[in-house]
Amino acid sequence: MTRHLHTRTTRRRMVAALTVLAFAVPGAAPAVAGEEGTGSPALADGLALTPPMGFNNWNSTHCRAEFNESMVKGIADIFVDKGLKDAGYQYVNLDDCWALPNRDADGKLVPDPVRFPNGIKAIADYAHSKGLKLGIYTSAGTKTCDSAGFPGALGHEYSDARQFADWGVDYLKYDNCNNQGVDARLRYTTMRDALEATGRPIVYSICEWGQNKPWEWAADVGHLWRTTGDISDTWGSMLSILKQNLPLAPHAGPGHWNDPDMLEVGNGGMTDTEYRSHFSMWSVMAAPLLIGSDLRSASPATFEILSNKEVIAVDQDPLGMQGTVVSSGGGRWVVAKEMKDGSRTVALFNESGSPQRIATTAAALGLPDADAYTLRDLWQHRSYNTAGPISATVPAHGTVLVRVAADRRWQQYPPAVELGLDGSTLVQAGTPAALTTTVTDLGRTPARQVSVRLSGPAGWAVKATSPTSAGALSTGRSLRTSWSLTAPQGTPTGSYDLTLKASYRSPTGVRADITLPFSATVVVPPPSGTSGLGDLPWLSAANGYGPVERNTSNGESAAGDGHPITIGGVVYAKGLGVHAESSVEYYTGAACETVTAQVGVDDEKGANGTVAFEVWADDTKVASTGVLTNAMPAQPLTADVTGARLVRLVVTDGGDGIDSDHADWGDAQLSC
């Protein structure tokens, strides 16, 4: 069950107690949803041959009263009305709090008559009438995870499975709370046998949070298994889970999937750019796609992301390969997924808070030698040809997702063109800043009648100081344009949107336009002397749980709910309270020399939490602590940042996930 991080700490205490793309390889068989891949599913029952797709209410409703029969039926209606069913979403899944706290006199589970006055079977019948399926939740313990203490299935596996089957349930999420220390493999295998004994096909989702490495033993137990702790609706949480799940690619395949938890797309804690990255990376990882937002109030952008059939086709590819990491230096991730038709889907994923160029090649992806390749942009829904390079300047926290194939029809598409940025996007108000843009032909054919235009906010002076057009660009050649960029005097600090747009024609006269949105940040020089970092404005701040807090601990998920920063019993009046994965970036303008802090895990997490602290000066790591635990006193950290324009304070998860990772930069100071 997805829980807030403080609830997961309690949980641990309790435990201790179909779309085929147009450029498919000629002659290849079409990809058909549900077709068996190259390997037989481990359970050999024909279920979950592609990752399950559907909805789970927990991330958006938790145990609130709005989780009820009307809400669940409404989600089923939206699946049909908004085209989500047609896009492949099948399961409407109930999470915790659907039952009464006590079983009846016969030991049977009792649906909450207020939430579900017509019972669970009526909900299942409704879902089935829409061509959908119903999922349900319980825990492999004496009680479920919610603090109200709903009945778990430990010791009741066969009876509960029989009830689920009789109700028409099609999917079971089986959690790990209150497990009484019973061996995980035994608990989850018992429920597998109980589900099989019902004779009803039920997809079995093992939710033991990756504690016992289920990817090593559960392929013949369940159809999917959680690989991490619970996700929350933050960039840092999503990033940490992504990094934990990526190395597990060899264990995934038809009928047995790594599950990095549900989607947060549309819940409001991330930007649409970040949600597109979330959805892209889950699809490249062949992860289950379980919508976690309340679709009754979802934005058009949320539906656009969730219903992108070209991206969904990557997740649902019947070969069943999870994407693997090709490269990952400097937060520039290249993750490639082999597809059944011989093509490769590649995610160019930018972990960092600034635009970055990310590049690979068709050869590096394992594609055969060819004169050229077809490259399909799965978010822009456009096809191009490439001579082999695959590269893009990717916005901060963004992902470019493309599908590349050795395709004899490549000549019908215009050449792929890359837009690039050279120079800093930091601007001091009233002072001209220099920026250089590039337009590079990646294709086998020339780009003709090339022109480029840069636009900025109203009132900004944007002026080209070198040519903005070229008659033609051959393979690998670039148009470089210099620009002068000035924000008006008095412009407040912050990020401002700019757009770089190039237009060109293919040799056959087809016009193509490509756009690179990016942000320029208005900055002010830091004050002279020594300043507390908790009092200075930052350029950006990303946190694994809740917001970064100034001069208090992280606290919980709400802003301003922290406590005095306390490490090993010592209280610090100033500093930053964060939660891994965390990154806080400051503009120092080459005017500062030193960062100092007392760092460690905050006492508010008891005996839990493992983190590591880093200080980066521009692109260089200049200080780090190694892994710290709550049992350790504050560690002094000093970093030489002389000459750096940017200083970044980073906290990583210590390699074991972000649960309870409240980290403090106690008495953090910057000397300039």
N, C-alpha and C positions, 0 to 999 in steps of 0.2 A: 504494500500500500504506500502510496506516495504521501509522505508526511513532511512537515517543516523540520528543519535540522534539529531544533531543540527536542522535538518529539522523537526523532530517531535516536537521540541520546538516551531518552527514557526507554525506547525500544531495546536498546542494547543492554540496558540494566535488566530489563525483563527477561531477555534471553539468557543473561548470566543467571538471572534467576530463571492497359494493354494495347499499348499502342506499338506498332512496328514502325520505326522511323523510315522516312523515304530513302535514306542513303544506305540502307542495309546492303550487305555484300551481295552482288548479283548471284542468283542461283541458290542463296541460302534459304533454308526453310523458315517460314514466318514464325515469330515467337508467339506462342499461344499461352495465355494465362492459365496456370495450373498444370502445364505440361511438365512431366518429370524431367529433371536435369540429368547430369552425367552420373550422379551417384544416387543410390537408392536411399530413401529416408530411413533414419535409424530405427524408428518404430514400425516401419513397413505397414502403416495403416492408411496411407494416402492422405493424411491430414497435413495442413500447413506446408504444402510443397513450395509455396512462396510465403514471405513474411506476412503474418496476419495484419489486416488493415481494419480500423474501426474507430471506436470512441470509448473513452472511460471518463466518468464524471469527476473523479477525485480532484484533479488539479484545479478545477474551476469552482466546485461546490463544497468540497470536503464533506463534513457531516451536517451541513446546515439543512434547515427544513425544506429548502427549495429542491433538494434531491428527493424526487417523488415520482409517482406514476405519470403525472402530467408532463413533467420535464423529460422523462425517458421517451415517452411516446412522441413528444415534440422533436426530439433529436432524430428519431426514426423518420418522421415526416420530412425533416430538413435534409436528411440523407437523400431522399427521393427527389424532393422539390428543387434542391440546389445542385443536383447532378453528382453528388459525392458517391452515391451508389454506383452510378455509371462509371465513375473514375476508379472503382475497385474497393471502396470501403464497404465492409460487410457487417462487422460486429458492433453491437450496441451493448456495452459492458457496464454492469453495476459494480461499484466498489463497496467499501465498508459501510455499515450503518443501515443496511436494508432489512436486517432482522431485529427481533426483540432481544433484549439482553438474556433471556432465559428460554431454554427449550420447553416443550410441553411435557405432559406427564408420561408420554411414550418416548421421550428423548428426541423428538423431532424438532427441526428448526421451524421457527414461526416468523413469517414475514411481518414487518411492522404494519399494523392495520391502518395507521394514519398515513404513512407514506404510500403504501401499496394496498389499498382497500380491496382490490380484486385479486390479490396474490401475485406470485411471480409467474405462474403459468399463463395468466392473462397477458402479461407483458411479453412473454415469449411468443404467444400466439399472435400478438399484434405485430411484433417484429417479423415473424415468419410470413404474415399476410402481405408484408411489404417487400418480400424477397430478401430479408435481412436475417441476421442471427443474433442470439442473446448470449451475453456472458455474465458470469456471477463471480463473487469473491468470497473467500474465507481464508483462514490461516492454519498452518500446520502446527498449531499449538492449542492450548486449552481455551484461549480467548484470542480475538482478533487484535489489531493494533490500536484501535481507537480507545481512548481512556474510559469510555463508557463500559467497556468490557463485554462486547458481543461474543457469542459462543464460537470457539474455534472447532476444528474438525479432528484434533488429536484424540484418538480412541473412538471416534465416530465416523471413520472414513467411509465404510461401506454403506452405512445408513444415510449419510449426507450425500454421497455420490448417487445413491438410488433416488433421493429426493430431487436432486438436480436433474437427473435424467427424466424422471416423471414429469417435471415441470417443462421439459423441452429445452433445457440449457445446452448451448453449443460450445461454451468456452469457460474454462475455470482458471482464475488467477488465484494462486495458492501462496499466501504470505508466510512469514517466518517468526511472528511474534509469539511470546509466551510458550516457547517450544520445550520448556522444562529440561533443556539440556539433552534431549533425545537426539541421536545421530541423524544428521540432515538427510543422508542418503536413504536411511531406513524410512524416515517420515515421508519423504517425497515418493519413494518407490511404493509404499503402502497405498498412497492415494492413486498412483498410476494404476495399480492392480484393481483398486476399487472402481475406478472409472471404466476400465476395460470390462469388469464384471457386469456393468449395466448393459452392455451391448450397444450403447448409443455412442456415435462418434462425437467426442468432446475434445477440443483443442486444449492442451494442458500447459499452462504458463507457470513455471517455477519462479517464485519471487523470494529467493533467500539472500538477495543483495550481493551475490558473488562472494559471500563469506567463506564458503567451502569449495571454491573454484568449480562450480557445476559444469563448466565447459569441458572439464576433464572426465566427468563421469555420467553426465545426465543425458547424453545423446539417445540412450535407449530408455529414458525415464520420462522426459517431457519433450514438447515440441519447441519450446523456447525457455530461456532462463535469463534472469536478470544478472548482469555482469557487474553492477555497481550499486552504491547507495542511491537514494532517491534524488531525482532531478528537482530543481526549483527554477523559477522563472527569472533567471539572471544569466548574463553572458558568462560569468565565471563558473557557475554550476554546469552549464551546458558544455563549456570548454573542458572542464575537468573530466566529465563523463566521456566526452569524445576521446580524449587522450587515453583513458583507461580501456575503452572498448576497441580502439583501432588495432592493438597488437593481437587480438584474439581471432583475427580473420580465419586462421586455419581450422577453427572449430565449428564454423557455420556452414550450413548447406541445406538443401531441401529437407524439410521436416524437422530441422534442429537448428535454431537460430540464436545468436547472441542478442540479448535485449538490453539496450542502454536506457530503458525507461521511456515513458510516454512523451509525446510532443507537448511543448509549451506554446506553440505557435498561436498567437492571438490573445494571450493572457495579459499582455500589457507591460511586462517587465523588460522587454527588449524592443529594439527597433525593427521595422520591417526588413531592413537589410540583414540584421542578425537572425531574424526568423527564417529568411530565405537560406542563410547559411545552415541553420539548424536543420531545416527540411532537406537541403541538398546533402548534407553529410550523413544524416540518418539513412537517406536513400542509397548513397554510395556504400554505406556499411551494411546494406541488406537488413536493416533493422525493422522490427514491427513498426507500423505507422498507426499509432493509436492517438487520435485527436484528444487533447486535454483541455480545450477551451470551450466556453459556453457558446455553442453555435447559434443560440437564439439571439445573441447580441453581437455576433462577430462582424467585423468590418469587411467591406468588399476586398481589401487587400489580403485579409486572412483567407477568405474563400479562394482568391486567386492563387495564393501560395499552396493551399491544401489540395486544390483540384488540378494542379499542373500535371496533365497526363504524361507528358514527356519525362518529367522527373519521376513520377510514379512508376513508369515503365522500367526505369533503372532499378528501383527497389524490387520490382516484381519480376525481373528477368528470370526465366525458368532455369538457367544454368545454376543459379543460387550461389554465386561467388560473392563473398564480402570483399569490398575494396581494400587494397593494401597501400601502405605508404611508400611512395617513390622517393620523396625527399621532404625535409621539414626544417631546414635551416632558417634561423632568424624569424620564426613565425610565419614563414612562407611554405605552406603545405601543398604538396602534390599527392593526391590520393587517386589511384586508378582501379577501376573495376572491369574485369573481363566479362563480356557479354556473350550470350549464346550464339549470336550471328557473326561472331568474330571481331566485332568492333570493341572499342574501349570507351568507357565513360571516365572522364577525368575531372576531378574537382581541384581548382586552383583556389585555395582557401587562405585568406589573410587573417591570421590571429591578431595582428597588431592594431594599434590605434591610429595608424597613418597609412595612406595609400602605398602599396608596394608592387613592384613588378615581380610576377611569378611565372616561371618558364619551365617547359620540358619539351620533349620531342616525341614523335611517333615511334621512333626506335626505342626510346627509353620505356615506352608503354608496352613494348613487346609486339607491335604491329609489324607485318612483313614489309620488306623494301618495296617501294612503289614510286612512280614518277610524282604522284601527288595523292592527297587524301581529301576526303570530304569531312568537314568539321561542322557540326550542328550545335548551335548555342541553344541550350534547353530552357533558358529563361527568356531569351529574346525571340526564340522560335524562328531562327534564320540559319541558312546553310551557306557555307563558304568553301573555298578550296585552300589547302595549305601545302607548301612544299615539304613539310615535315615539322617545322617549329610550331609549338603551341604555347602561346604566352599572352599575358594581359597585365595591365596595371589594374590591380584589384583594390577597390575602396576599403577603407578601414572596416574590419569585421565582416567583409564581404566574401562572396564565393562566385567565381565564374565556373559554370558547369557545362561541359561540352562533351559530345559524343563523336568519336573519330573513327573513320573506317577507311580501309583501302578499297576504293570504290571507282570503277571505271568511268562513272558518270561525273567525275569531279569537275570537268570543264564547263558544265552547265551553270556552275555557281561562280559568283564573283570572288576575287581573291580575299582572303582574310587579312584584315588590317589591324594593327595594334596601335592604340593611342598610349602615349607615355608622358611622364612628367619628370623633368630634371630640375633639381633645386628645391628649396624649402617652401612650404606652404604657410609659413608663419609670417605674419605681417604686423608691423607696428603702425598704428593709426597715424596718418599724415606723412608717412615716409614711404617712398616708392620701393617696392620689392621686385626683384628680378625672378622670372620663372621661364623655363624653356619647355616647350612641348614638342613631342615627336609623333609623326605618323609614319609607320613602318609597314611595308608590304611583306606579309608572311606567305603569300600565295605563290603558286607556280606561274600564274599569269600576271601581267602588269596591271597596276591600278592607274587609271587615266583621269585627267581633269581633277586632280586632287586639290581640295581646299580645306582650310581649317578655320574655326572660329571659337573664340573664348568669350564667354559672357559671365558677368558677375552681378552682385546685388545692385539695386538701384542706388545711384550716387557714387559708386566706386568708379575709379578711372582705370579702364582696361585698354591698353594700347599695344599693338604689335610693333616691334622695333626691327623686325626682319620679315622676309617674304612669308605670306600665308597660303601660297598656292604653288603647285608644280604641274607641269604638263603630263608627266608620267613617272611612276615609281616602279622599277623592276624588282624582282625578288630580292629581299634583304635590304633594299635602299629605303632611306628615310627623308622626310621633310622635317627639318628642325626650324622651329619658330621661337623667337625670343619675345617676351612680353614684359611690360612694365605694369605693375599692379599696385594701386594705391587706395587704401581705405580712407574715407574722410576723417579729418581731425575730430576727435571726440567720439569716434565709433567705440561702443562698449566692447570689452573683451568677450570672446566667445567664438563659436564656429559659424561660418557663413558659406552658403552653398554657391559653387561655381559649376559651370558646365563647359566641357570641351567637346566640340562636335566636328567631325570630319565628313566630307562628302566626296565621292569618287565614282568612277564608272568602270565596269568590267570591259574587256576587249570587245564584247558583243554589244556594248552600249547600255547594259543594265546598270541603273543607278543604285548605289548603296550608301547608307548613312550609318555612322557608328558614333555613339555618345559615351563619354566618360564623365559621370558626375563625381565631384570631389569637394572637399571642404578646405577653405583657408581659415586660419585661426588668428584672430586679432589678439596680440599679446602686449604686455607691458613689462619693461625691465624689472628685475627683482630689486628690492630695496638694499642699500648698502648696510653692512653690519651682519649681525646674527639674528635670524628670525625663526620662530617656531613654524614647522611645516603644517601644523594643524591650523594655523592662522592665515596661511598664504593661499591665494587662489591657485587651483590646479588647472591644467589643460584638459585632462580627462581622468576619469576614475572608473574602474571596473571592479566588481566585487562578487564573490561566490555566493553570498547570502545577504540580502538587504543592502543598503547603501554603505559606502565608506563613511565613517563617523569622525568628526573633528573633536579632538580632546576628550573623547570618551571611548569606551570599548565598543565593539560591534553591536552588542546586545542581540536583538532578534531581527525580524524582517522589516520592521517599520523604521522610518527615519527618526532620529532623535531618541531612540529607546536604549541607548548604551548606558554603561555605568562607569565609575572612575576606572581608568586604566590601571590594572593591577597584575603584576607578574611576580610570582613567588612571594606573595604577601607584601610587596613593595608597591606603593601607589605613586603614579605619575600624573601630575596635574595637566600636562600637555602631551600632544602626540596625535597619532592616528589609530583608530580601531578598524580593522579590516577582517575579512574572511577569505581564505584561499578558495579558488585562484583569484588573486587580486593584483591590480596594477594601477598605480597613481603616478601621473606624469606632470612635471613642472617645467615651465620655461625659465631657464637660467641665463640665456643670452650670452654665454661665454664670460660671464661676470662673476662667477662663484667659484669657491675652492673646495669646500668640505661639506659632507653630510655626516652627521653623527646621530646615534639613537641607542636606546636600550631596548632590545627586542626579545620577544618570546610569546608563548601561548598565554592568553589571558586566563586568570584564575576562575572566571565565571564558567568555564567548561569542566571544572572538577579535575578528574584524572585523565580526561580525553584530549585529543588533538595532537597532530604532528604536522609541522610546517617547516619551511625553509625560506630565509630572507635573502634578497638580492638587491643590489643597487647598480643601475645601469647609467652610464654617461654616454649620451647619444647611442651608438650601437655597440658599446663595449661594456661588458660586465666588470665592474671595478671593485665589488665587494660581495661576499656571500658568507652565510653561516654554516651551511650544511643543515641536516635535519635537527630540529629542536622539538622537545616534548614538554608537556605540562609539568613534568617532574623537575625540569631544569630551571634555575633562576634566570633572570634577564641576562642576556649576553650583550656586551658592548659592541657596536658596529660603527666603523669609521670608513668613509669612502672619499677618495680624492676625485673630485669632479671638475678640476681645473680645465677651462677651455670648452667645456660642454655647453651646447645650446639647450639641450634637454636632459633632464634627470628623471629617471623612472624608478620608483620603489615597487618591487615585485615580491609577492609571497606565493610560493607554490605549496602543493599539498603534501609534501614529504613522501610522495609515491604511493599513498594508500587511500586516495579519495579525500573528499573535502569534509566529511562528517566531523563536526565539532571543532573545525579548524579556525577558531577565533584567534587572530594574531594582532599583536600590539607593536606599534612603533613608538615606544615610550620616550618622551622628552626628545622627539625628533627635531633636529635643528639644521638650518642651512646657513652657511657663512659665505658672505659675498663682499 
